[in-house]
Amino acid sequence: MPYIVEKTDLNEVLLLAPKVFSDSRGFFFESFNQRDFEQSTGLNIKFVQDNHSLSAQGVLRGLHFQKQFPQGKLIRVVRGEIFDVAVDIRPQSPQYGQWTAIRLDAAKHHQLWIPGGFAHGFLVLSEQAEVIYKTTDYWVASDEDAILWNDPDLGIEWPLDLIQGPPQLSGKDAAARAFKRPV
């Protein structure tokens, strides 16, 4: 298999490890190959947009989602390290309201597949982190929403002891809604 695929605590959220070729000169790997992705995961997914963010240590982005146009995301870190979180927000799902988290870093080259219908967020653990992710639908500003990162009903165990001070939030994330409030 081109990718080694591991299931997470949430059945549909997958950790993918690509085959990396390393030697004294550095490394090479295919960061994405449609055929290999489908063969390894059994998913026939069409990606339509790539996003790239740079964030300083302690920045917490999320928990973001789109209501009518949910985005599946294939996430990888190209510099630094993050604590990446996915929350199942599909009311009909048996795992509704459950979350999983993975530490992603540039050194391991792992990727995290988060299907549509999940909220997503991450906390930057390193001095800086660059995150690139593919999405299965386009971003629609009017469709975007966010759940409060520290919502007590979710109980996400963010590793705040690994950063200096409280997390840095955008105004939108600081004003995010409670999980149990209807969409």
HELIX and SHEET records of a PDB file:
HELIX    1   1 GLN A   34  THR A   41  1                                   8    
HELIX    2   2 ALA A  141  ASP A  143  5                                   3    
HELIX    3   3 LEU A  160  LEU A  162  5                                   3    
HELIX    4   4 GLY A  171  ALA A  174  1                                   4    
SHEET    1   A 6 TYR A   3  LYS A   7  0                                        
SHEET    2   A 6 LEU A  14  PRO A  18 -1                                        
SHEET    3   A 6 GLN A 111  ILE A 114 -1                                        
SHEET    4   A 6 LYS A  73  ARG A  79 -1                                        
SHEET    5   A 6 GLN A 128  THR A 135 -1                                        
SHEET    6   A 6 GLN A  49  ALA A  56 -1                                        
SHEET    1   B 2 PHE A  21  ASP A  23  0                                        
SHEET    2   B 2 GLY A  26  PHE A  28 -1                                        
SHEET    1   C 5 TRP A  99  ASP A 105  0                                        
SHEET    2   C 5 GLU A  81  ASP A  88 -1                                        
SHEET    3   C 5 PHE A 118  VAL A 124 -1                                        
SHEET    4   C 5 LEU A  60  GLN A  66 -1                                        
SHEET    5   C 5 GLU A 144  ALA A 146 -1                                        
END                                                                             
